[in-house]
Amino acid sequence: MPLSDLETKALDEHFLSCSYVHGYTASQGDTALYRQFKCAPPNHLCHLLRWYTHIHSFGPESASFPAAKKESLTLLVNDKEVSWFVDYVVSILV
């Protein structure tokens, strides 16, 4: 399921102050979210693009990232929670 414009904007805001999905090191959570992108985010989402480029730079090495410390990343998108789980993106929760 492709990410919506609202979801990518919420992720851009998350990566404004965070380098990774959770914590201070890359994890399988980053790898799982990275896989949701068919290509790099647009330049105007500069924080998301920075994160994407960084995770992309690991290449196959990303398979050895440690397990995610949390099961999901949950952000508010238009007053609704959206969660990205370790291996897939779920739909908007009402």
Jmol script that loads the backbone (N, CA, C; Angstrom):
load data "model"
ATOM      1  N   MET A   1       0.851  -1.175   0.000  1.00  0.00           N
ATOM      2  CA  MET A   1       0.000   0.000   0.000  1.00  0.00           C
ATOM      3  C   MET A   1       0.899   1.242   0.000  1.00  0.00           C
ATOM      4  N   PRO A   2       0.796   2.093  -1.014  1.00  0.00           N
ATOM      5  CA  PRO A   2       1.629   3.303  -1.051  1.00  0.00           C
ATOM      6  C   PRO A   2       1.254   4.277   0.068  1.00  0.00           C
ATOM      7  N   LEU A   3       2.234   5.045   0.479  1.00  0.00           N
ATOM      8  CA  LEU A   3       1.996   6.049   1.513  1.00  0.00           C
ATOM      9  C   LEU A   3       1.305   7.261   0.904  1.00  0.00           C
ATOM     10  N   SER A   4       0.364   7.822   1.634  1.00  0.00           N
ATOM     11  CA  SER A   4      -0.342   9.010   1.155  1.00  0.00           C
ATOM     12  C   SER A   4       0.520  10.252   1.373  1.00  0.00           C
ATOM     13  N   ASP A   5       0.114  11.354   0.763  1.00  0.00           N
ATOM     14  CA  ASP A   5       0.818  12.628   0.959  1.00  0.00           C
ATOM     15  C   ASP A   5       0.788  13.043   2.426  1.00  0.00           C
ATOM     16  N   LEU A   6      -0.344  12.834   3.096  1.00  0.00           N
ATOM     17  CA  LEU A   6      -0.444  13.188   4.515  1.00  0.00           C
ATOM     18  C   LEU A   6       0.485  12.330   5.365  1.00  0.00           C
ATOM     19  N   GLU A   7       0.591  11.061   5.030  1.00  0.00           N
ATOM     20  CA  GLU A   7       1.482  10.175   5.778  1.00  0.00           C
ATOM     21  C   GLU A   7       2.942  10.563   5.581  1.00  0.00           C
ATOM     22  N   THR A   8       3.331  10.874   4.353  1.00  0.00           N
ATOM     23  CA  THR A   8       4.724  11.261   4.123  1.00  0.00           C
ATOM     24  C   THR A   8       5.039  12.597   4.790  1.00  0.00           C
ATOM     25  N   LYS A   9       4.071  13.506   4.842  1.00  0.00           N
ATOM     26  CA  LYS A   9       4.282  14.776   5.547  1.00  0.00           C
ATOM     27  C   LYS A   9       4.458  14.527   7.046  1.00  0.00           C
ATOM     28  N   ALA A  10       3.646  13.636   7.617  1.00  0.00           N
ATOM     29  CA  ALA A  10       3.778  13.302   9.039  1.00  0.00           C
ATOM     30  C   ALA A  10       5.140  12.667   9.319  1.00  0.00           C
ATOM     31  N   LEU A  11       5.591  11.807   8.429  1.00  0.00           N
ATOM     32  CA  LEU A  11       6.913  11.203   8.593  1.00  0.00           C
ATOM     33  C   LEU A  11       8.014  12.250   8.476  1.00  0.00           C
ATOM     34  N   ASP A  12       7.863  13.203   7.550  1.00  0.00           N
ATOM     35  CA  ASP A  12       8.840  14.279   7.409  1.00  0.00           C
ATOM     36  C   ASP A  12       8.945  15.060   8.719  1.00  0.00           C
ATOM     37  N   GLU A  13       7.816  15.329   9.343  1.00  0.00           N
ATOM     38  CA  GLU A  13       7.814  16.043  10.625  1.00  0.00           C
ATOM     39  C   GLU A  13       8.477  15.202  11.714  1.00  0.00           C
ATOM     40  N   HIS A  14       8.242  13.898  11.702  1.00  0.00           N
ATOM     41  CA  HIS A  14       8.883  13.007  12.678  1.00  0.00           C
ATOM     42  C   HIS A  14      10.400  13.072  12.533  1.00  0.00           C
ATOM     43  N   PHE A  15      10.888  12.997  11.300  1.00  0.00           N
ATOM     44  CA  PHE A  15      12.330  12.975  11.067  1.00  0.00           C
ATOM     45  C   PHE A  15      12.979  14.357  11.176  1.00  0.00           C
ATOM     46  N   LEU A  16      12.194  15.377  11.427  1.00  0.00           N
ATOM     47  CA  LEU A  16      12.747  16.700  11.735  1.00  0.00           C
ATOM     48  C   LEU A  16      13.596  16.619  13.000  1.00  0.00           C
ATOM     49  N   SER A  17      13.122  15.868  13.996  1.00  0.00           N
ATOM     50  CA  SER A  17      13.833  15.793  15.273  1.00  0.00           C
ATOM     51  C   SER A  17      14.333  14.389  15.614  1.00  0.00           C
ATOM     52  N   CYS A  18      14.103  13.434  14.744  1.00  0.00           N
ATOM     53  CA  CYS A  18      14.531  12.050  14.998  1.00  0.00           C
ATOM     54  C   CYS A  18      15.348  11.540  13.813  1.00  0.00           C
ATOM     55  N   SER A  19      16.414  10.836  14.122  1.00  0.00           N
ATOM     56  CA  SER A  19      17.238  10.276  13.052  1.00  0.00           C
ATOM     57  C   SER A  19      16.742   8.925  12.575  1.00  0.00           C
ATOM     58  N   TYR A  20      16.016   8.230  13.436  1.00  0.00           N
ATOM     59  CA  TYR A  20      15.547   6.884  13.118  1.00  0.00           C
ATOM     60  C   TYR A  20      14.093   6.733  13.539  1.00  0.00           C
ATOM     61  N   VAL A  21      13.483   5.626  13.149  1.00  0.00           N
ATOM     62  CA  VAL A  21      12.095   5.365  13.515  1.00  0.00           C
ATOM     63  C   VAL A  21      11.952   5.418  15.033  1.00  0.00           C
ATOM     64  N   HIS A  22      12.846   4.723  15.735  1.00  0.00           N
ATOM     65  CA  HIS A  22      12.884   4.744  17.202  1.00  0.00           C
ATOM     66  C   HIS A  22      14.334   4.754  17.647  1.00  0.00           C
ATOM     67  N   GLY A  23      14.633   5.505  18.675  1.00  0.00           N
ATOM     68  CA  GLY A  23      15.955   5.462  19.280  1.00  0.00           C
ATOM     69  C   GLY A  23      17.030   6.177  18.491  1.00  0.00           C
ATOM     70  N   TYR A  24      18.266   5.756  18.773  1.00  0.00           N
ATOM     71  CA  TYR A  24      19.433   6.449  18.232  1.00  0.00           C
ATOM     72  C   TYR A  24      20.259   5.612  17.269  1.00  0.00           C
ATOM     73  N   THR A  25      19.725   4.449  16.900  1.00  0.00           N
ATOM     74  CA  THR A  25      20.399   3.611  15.912  1.00  0.00           C
ATOM     75  C   THR A  25      19.363   3.027  14.961  1.00  0.00           C
ATOM     76  N   ALA A  26      19.814   2.662  13.794  1.00  0.00           N
ATOM     77  CA  ALA A  26      18.913   2.057  12.810  1.00  0.00           C
ATOM     78  C   ALA A  26      18.461   0.686  13.305  1.00  0.00           C
ATOM     79  N   SER A  27      17.226   0.327  12.967  1.00  0.00           N
ATOM     80  CA  SER A  27      16.670  -0.964  13.375  1.00  0.00           C
ATOM     81  C   SER A  27      15.849  -1.548  12.227  1.00  0.00           C
ATOM     82  N   GLN A  28      15.313  -2.726  12.460  1.00  0.00           N
ATOM     83  CA  GLN A  28      14.440  -3.334  11.463  1.00  0.00           C
ATOM     84  C   GLN A  28      13.193  -2.486  11.233  1.00  0.00           C
ATOM     85  N   GLY A  29      12.826  -1.659  12.194  1.00  0.00           N
ATOM     86  CA  GLY A  29      11.724  -0.721  11.986  1.00  0.00           C
ATOM     87  C   GLY A  29      12.032   0.256  10.860  1.00  0.00           C
ATOM     88  N   ASP A  30      13.277   0.724  10.796  1.00  0.00           N
ATOM     89  CA  ASP A  30      13.690   1.608   9.704  1.00  0.00           C
ATOM     90  C   ASP A  30      13.670   0.863   8.375  1.00  0.00           C
ATOM     91  N   THR A  31      14.150  -0.371   8.403  1.00  0.00           N
ATOM     92  CA  THR A  31      14.163  -1.177   7.183  1.00  0.00           C
ATOM     93  C   THR A  31      12.749  -1.405   6.669  1.00  0.00           C
ATOM     94  N   ALA A  32      11.836  -1.734   7.589  1.00  0.00           N
ATOM     95  CA  ALA A  32      10.444  -1.992   7.191  1.00  0.00           C
ATOM     96  C   ALA A  32       9.798  -0.747   6.599  1.00  0.00           C
ATOM     97  N   LEU A  33      10.021   0.399   7.227  1.00  0.00           N
ATOM     98  CA  LEU A  33       9.453   1.640   6.698  1.00  0.00           C
ATOM     99  C   LEU A  33      10.092   1.985   5.357  1.00  0.00           C
ATOM    100  N   TYR A  34      11.395   1.820   5.243  1.00  0.00           N
ATOM    101  CA  TYR A  34      12.110   2.093   3.991  1.00  0.00           C
ATOM    102  C   TYR A  34      11.497   1.305   2.832  1.00  0.00           C
ATOM    103  N   ARG A  35      11.122   0.070   3.093  1.00  0.00           N
ATOM    104  CA  ARG A  35      10.545  -0.787   2.046  1.00  0.00           C
ATOM    105  C   ARG A  35       9.195  -0.281   1.539  1.00  0.00           C
ATOM    106  N   GLN A  36       8.564   0.625   2.259  1.00  0.00           N
ATOM    107  CA  GLN A  36       7.271   1.156   1.827  1.00  0.00           C
ATOM    108  C   GLN A  36       7.419   2.156   0.681  1.00  0.00           C
ATOM    109  N   PHE A  37       8.654   2.590   0.419  1.00  0.00           N
ATOM    110  CA  PHE A  37       8.899   3.585  -0.624  1.00  0.00           C
ATOM    111  C   PHE A  37       9.341   2.907  -1.914  1.00  0.00           C
ATOM    112  N   LYS A  38       8.705   3.259  -3.018  1.00  0.00           N
ATOM    113  CA  LYS A  38       9.109   2.738  -4.325  1.00  0.00           C
ATOM    114  C   LYS A  38      10.300   3.525  -4.870  1.00  0.00           C
ATOM    115  N   CYS A  39      10.433   4.774  -4.412  1.00  0.00           N
ATOM    116  CA  CYS A  39      11.546   5.626  -4.811  1.00  0.00           C
ATOM    117  C   CYS A  39      11.761   6.657  -3.703  1.00  0.00           C
ATOM    118  N   ALA A  40      12.798   7.456  -3.854  1.00  0.00           N
ATOM    119  CA  ALA A  40      13.109   8.466  -2.845  1.00  0.00           C
ATOM    120  C   ALA A  40      11.975   9.484  -2.730  1.00  0.00           C
ATOM    121  N   PRO A  41      11.730   9.968  -1.509  1.00  0.00           N
ATOM    122  CA  PRO A  41      10.719  11.016  -1.336  1.00  0.00           C
ATOM    123  C   PRO A  41      11.133  12.287  -2.079  1.00  0.00           C
ATOM    124  N   PRO A  42      10.178  13.158  -2.389  1.00  0.00           N
ATOM    125  CA  PRO A  42      10.509  14.404  -3.089  1.00  0.00           C
ATOM    126  C   PRO A  42      11.377  15.328  -2.223  1.00  0.00           C
ATOM    127  N   ASN A  43      12.105  16.202  -2.881  1.00  0.00           N
ATOM    128  CA  ASN A  43      13.038  17.108  -2.196  1.00  0.00           C
ATOM    129  C   ASN A  43      12.382  18.000  -1.156  1.00  0.00           C
ATOM    130  N   HIS A  44      11.118  18.374  -1.342  1.00  0.00           N
ATOM    131  CA  HIS A  44      10.492  19.281  -0.374  1.00  0.00           C
ATOM    132  C   HIS A  44      10.234  18.598   0.973  1.00  0.00           C
ATOM    133  N   LEU A  45      10.317  17.280   1.026  1.00  0.00           N
ATOM    134  CA  LEU A  45      10.226  16.544   2.295  1.00  0.00           C
ATOM    135  C   LEU A  45      11.657  16.230   2.743  1.00  0.00           C
ATOM    136  N   CYS A  46      12.410  17.281   3.037  1.00  0.00           N
ATOM    137  CA  CYS A  46      13.861  17.165   3.218  1.00  0.00           C
ATOM    138  C   CYS A  46      14.262  16.268   4.390  1.00  0.00           C
ATOM    139  N   HIS A  47      13.492  16.249   5.469  1.00  0.00           N
ATOM    140  CA  HIS A  47      13.857  15.421   6.621  1.00  0.00           C
ATOM    141  C   HIS A  47      13.615  13.943   6.319  1.00  0.00           C
ATOM    142  N   LEU A  48      12.509  13.662   5.665  1.00  0.00           N
ATOM    143  CA  LEU A  48      12.212  12.294   5.244  1.00  0.00           C
ATOM    144  C   LEU A  48      13.228  11.837   4.197  1.00  0.00           C
ATOM    145  N   LEU A  49      13.579  12.714   3.283  1.00  0.00           N
ATOM    146  CA  LEU A  49      14.571  12.391   2.256  1.00  0.00           C
ATOM    147  C   LEU A  49      15.932  12.110   2.888  1.00  0.00           C
ATOM    148  N   ARG A  50      16.327  12.882   3.893  1.00  0.00           N
ATOM    149  CA  ARG A  50      17.603  12.651   4.597  1.00  0.00           C
ATOM    150  C   ARG A  50      17.602  11.259   5.228  1.00  0.00           C
ATOM    151  N   TRP A  51      16.500  10.925   5.938  1.00  0.00           N
ATOM    152  CA  TRP A  51      16.395   9.604   6.559  1.00  0.00           C
ATOM    153  C   TRP A  51      16.461   8.510   5.486  1.00  0.00           C
ATOM    154  N   TYR A  52      15.680   8.666   4.427  1.00  0.00           N
ATOM    155  CA  TYR A  52      15.622   7.677   3.346  1.00  0.00           C
ATOM    156  C   TYR A  52      17.017   7.452   2.753  1.00  0.00           C
ATOM    157  N   THR A  53      17.725   8.528   2.450  1.00  0.00           N
ATOM    158  CA  THR A  53      19.059   8.440   1.853  1.00  0.00           C
ATOM    159  C   THR A  53      20.025   7.728   2.799  1.00  0.00           C
ATOM    160  N   HIS A  54      19.910   8.037   4.079  1.00  0.00           N
ATOM    161  CA  HIS A  54      20.776   7.405   5.077  1.00  0.00           C
ATOM    162  C   HIS A  54      20.514   5.895   5.145  1.00  0.00           C
ATOM    163  N   ILE A  55      19.261   5.493   5.253  1.00  0.00           N
ATOM    164  CA  ILE A  55      18.931   4.066   5.324  1.00  0.00           C
ATOM    165  C   ILE A  55      19.310   3.379   4.012  1.00  0.00           C
ATOM    166  N   HIS A  56      19.068   4.038   2.892  1.00  0.00           N
ATOM    167  CA  HIS A  56      19.430   3.492   1.576  1.00  0.00           C
ATOM    168  C   HIS A  56      20.933   3.217   1.487  1.00  0.00           C
ATOM    169  N   SER A  57      21.738   4.056   2.123  1.00  0.00           N
ATOM    170  CA  SER A  57      23.192   3.928   2.029  1.00  0.00           C
ATOM    171  C   SER A  57      23.714   2.618   2.630  1.00  0.00           C
ATOM    172  N   PHE A  58      22.937   1.976   3.493  1.00  0.00           N
ATOM    173  CA  PHE A  58      23.375   0.721   4.104  1.00  0.00           C
ATOM    174  C   PHE A  58      23.247  -0.467   3.159  1.00  0.00           C
ATOM    175  N   GLY A  59      22.401  -0.348   2.151  1.00  0.00           N
ATOM    176  CA  GLY A  59      22.220  -1.445   1.200  1.00  0.00           C
ATOM    177  C   GLY A  59      21.853  -2.748   1.900  1.00  0.00           C
ATOM    178  N   PRO A  60      22.421  -3.875   1.445  1.00  0.00           N
ATOM    179  CA  PRO A  60      22.090  -5.182   2.023  1.00  0.00           C
ATOM    180  C   PRO A  60      22.442  -5.299   3.511  1.00  0.00           C
ATOM    181  N   GLU A  61      23.353  -4.444   3.966  1.00  0.00           N
ATOM    182  CA  GLU A  61      23.741  -4.440   5.376  1.00  0.00           C
ATOM    183  C   GLU A  61      22.539  -4.175   6.297  1.00  0.00           C
ATOM    184  N   SER A  62      21.501  -3.521   5.770  1.00  0.00           N
ATOM    185  CA  SER A  62      20.332  -3.199   6.598  1.00  0.00           C
ATOM    186  C   SER A  62      19.624  -4.461   7.101  1.00  0.00           C
ATOM    187  N   ALA A  63      19.857  -5.589   6.462  1.00  0.00           N
ATOM    188  CA  ALA A  63      19.257  -6.851   6.923  1.00  0.00           C
ATOM    189  C   ALA A  63      19.793  -7.253   8.296  1.00  0.00           C
ATOM    190  N   SER A  64      20.960  -6.730   8.669  1.00  0.00           N
ATOM    191  CA  SER A  64      21.546  -7.078   9.963  1.00  0.00           C
ATOM    192  C   SER A  64      21.238  -6.055  11.057  1.00  0.00           C
ATOM    193  N   PHE A  65      20.402  -5.066  10.761  1.00  0.00           N
ATOM    194  CA  PHE A  65      19.993  -4.121  11.804  1.00  0.00           C
ATOM    195  C   PHE A  65      19.320  -4.899  12.931  1.00  0.00           C
ATOM    196  N   PRO A  66      19.452  -4.432  14.167  1.00  0.00           N
ATOM    197  CA  PRO A  66      18.773  -5.115  15.273  1.00  0.00           C
ATOM    198  C   PRO A  66      17.252  -4.992  15.153  1.00  0.00           C
ATOM    199  N   ALA A  67      16.572  -5.842  15.894  1.00  0.00           N
ATOM    200  CA  ALA A  67      15.107  -5.792  15.915  1.00  0.00           C
ATOM    201  C   ALA A  67      14.647  -4.421  16.393  1.00  0.00           C
ATOM    202  N   ALA A  68      13.480  -4.020  15.960  1.00  0.00           N
ATOM    203  CA  ALA A  68      12.909  -2.745  16.398  1.00  0.00           C
ATOM    204  C   ALA A  68      12.609  -2.816  17.891  1.00  0.00           C
ATOM    205  N   LYS A  69      12.845  -1.710  18.601  1.00  0.00           N
ATOM    206  CA  LYS A  69      12.590  -1.682  20.042  1.00  0.00           C
ATOM    207  C   LYS A  69      11.105  -1.591  20.355  1.00  0.00           C
ATOM    208  N   LYS A  70      10.350  -1.081  19.418  1.00  0.00           N
ATOM    209  CA  LYS A  70       8.897  -0.985  19.569  1.00  0.00           C
ATOM    210  C   LYS A  70       8.271  -1.639  18.351  1.00  0.00           C
ATOM    211  N   GLU A  71       7.035  -2.063  18.495  1.00  0.00           N
ATOM    212  CA  GLU A  71       6.360  -2.743  17.388  1.00  0.00           C
ATOM    213  C   GLU A  71       5.961  -1.802  16.265  1.00  0.00           C
ATOM    214  N   SER A  72       5.765  -0.518  16.585  1.00  0.00           N
ATOM    215  CA  SER A  72       5.278   0.387  15.545  1.00  0.00           C
ATOM    216  C   SER A  72       5.700   1.817  15.828  1.00  0.00           C
ATOM    217  N   LEU A  73       5.570   2.631  14.811  1.00  0.00           N
ATOM    218  CA  LEU A  73       5.710   4.078  14.916  1.00  0.00           C
ATOM    219  C   LEU A  73       4.315   4.625  14.691  1.00  0.00           C
ATOM    220  N   THR A  74       3.793   5.354  15.655  1.00  0.00           N
ATOM    221  CA  THR A  74       2.443   5.893  15.541  1.00  0.00           C
ATOM    222  C   THR A  74       2.514   7.409  15.523  1.00  0.00           C
ATOM    223  N   LEU A  75       1.931   8.006  14.491  1.00  0.00           N
ATOM    224  CA  LEU A  75       1.888   9.457  14.342  1.00  0.00           C
ATOM    225  C   LEU A  75       0.456   9.887  14.097  1.00  0.00           C
ATOM    226  N   LEU A  76       0.163  11.142  14.397  1.00  0.00           N
ATOM    227  CA  LEU A  76      -1.159  11.690  14.103  1.00  0.00           C
ATOM    228  C   LEU A  76      -1.178  12.272  12.701  1.00  0.00           C
ATOM    229  N   VAL A  77      -2.167  11.887  11.932  1.00  0.00           N
ATOM    230  CA  VAL A  77      -2.375  12.413  10.591  1.00  0.00           C
ATOM    231  C   VAL A  77      -3.816  12.876  10.539  1.00  0.00           C
ATOM    232  N   ASN A  78      -4.008  14.198  10.464  1.00  0.00           N
ATOM    233  CA  ASN A  78      -5.366  14.762  10.478  1.00  0.00           C
ATOM    234  C   ASN A  78      -6.181  14.235  11.655  1.00  0.00           C
ATOM    235  N   ASP A  79      -5.595  14.291  12.836  1.00  0.00           N
ATOM    236  CA  ASP A  79      -6.245  13.863  14.080  1.00  0.00           C
ATOM    237  C   ASP A  79      -6.598  12.384  14.119  1.00  0.00           C
ATOM    238  N   LYS A  80      -5.988  11.583  13.271  1.00  0.00           N
ATOM    239  CA  LYS A  80      -6.169  10.135  13.300  1.00  0.00           C
ATOM    240  C   LYS A  80      -4.796   9.502  13.461  1.00  0.00           C
ATOM    241  N   GLU A  81      -4.738   8.430  14.232  1.00  0.00           N
ATOM    242  CA  GLU A  81      -3.474   7.739  14.411  1.00  0.00           C
ATOM    243  C   GLU A  81      -3.181   6.848  13.208  1.00  0.00           C
ATOM    244  N   VAL A  82      -1.944   6.914  12.753  1.00  0.00           N
ATOM    245  CA  VAL A  82      -1.476   6.016  11.698  1.00  0.00           C
ATOM    246  C   VAL A  82      -0.267   5.291  12.266  1.00  0.00           C
ATOM    247  N   SER A  83      -0.274   3.972  12.176  1.00  0.00           N
ATOM    248  CA  SER A  83       0.831   3.167  12.702  1.00  0.00           C
ATOM    249  C   SER A  83       1.541   2.440  11.575  1.00  0.00           C
ATOM    250  N   TRP A  84       2.849   2.472  11.634  1.00  0.00           N
ATOM    251  CA  TRP A  84       3.676   1.717  10.708  1.00  0.00           C
ATOM    252  C   TRP A  84       4.281   0.580  11.519  1.00  0.00           C
ATOM    253  N   PHE A  85       3.882  -0.655  11.232  1.00  0.00           N
ATOM    254  CA  PHE A  85       4.393  -1.804  11.966  1.00  0.00           C
ATOM    255  C   PHE A  85       5.699  -2.284  11.355  1.00  0.00           C
ATOM    256  N   VAL A  86       6.343  -3.207  12.020  1.00  0.00           N
ATOM    257  CA  VAL A  86       7.667  -3.656  11.620  1.00  0.00           C
ATOM    258  C   VAL A  86       7.700  -4.195  10.196  1.00  0.00           C
ATOM    259  N   ASP A  87       6.642  -4.864   9.756  1.00  0.00           N
ATOM    260  CA  ASP A  87       6.728  -5.452   8.426  1.00  0.00           C
ATOM    261  C   ASP A  87       5.674  -4.965   7.441  1.00  0.00           C
ATOM    262  N   TYR A  88       4.831  -4.031   7.826  1.00  0.00           N
ATOM    263  CA  TYR A  88       3.857  -3.485   6.882  1.00  0.00           C
ATOM    264  C   TYR A  88       3.225  -2.229   7.450  1.00  0.00           C
ATOM    265  N   VAL A  89       2.583  -1.488   6.580  1.00  0.00           N
ATOM    266  CA  VAL A  89       1.879  -0.277   6.995  1.00  0.00           C
ATOM    267  C   VAL A  89       0.411  -0.630   7.112  1.00  0.00           C
ATOM    268  N   VAL A  90      -0.191  -0.278   8.235  1.00  0.00           N
ATOM    269  CA  VAL A  90      -1.619  -0.548   8.400  1.00  0.00           C
ATOM    270  C   VAL A  90      -2.415   0.671   7.992  1.00  0.00           C
ATOM    271  N   SER A  91      -3.676   0.475   7.811  1.00  0.00           N
ATOM    272  CA  SER A  91      -4.528   1.588   7.409  1.00  0.00           C
ATOM    273  C   SER A  91      -4.756   2.534   8.582  1.00  0.00           C
ATOM    274  N   ILE A  92      -5.331   3.666   8.293  1.00  0.00           N
ATOM    275  CA  ILE A  92      -5.605   4.683   9.309  1.00  0.00           C
ATOM    276  C   ILE A  92      -6.575   4.124  10.333  1.00  0.00           C
ATOM    277  N   LEU A  93      -6.244   4.327  11.601  1.00  0.00           N
ATOM    278  CA  LEU A  93      -7.105   3.890  12.693  1.00  0.00           C
ATOM    279  C   LEU A  93      -8.000   5.045  13.112  1.00  0.00           C
ATOM    280  N   VAL A  94      -9.282   4.818  13.199  1.00  0.00           N
ATOM    281  CA  VAL A  94     -10.218   5.887  13.578  1.00  0.00           C
ATOM    282  C   VAL A  94     -10.313   5.951  15.075  1.00  0.00           C
TER     283      VAL A  94
END
end "model"
wireframe off; spacefill off
backbone 0.3
color backbone group
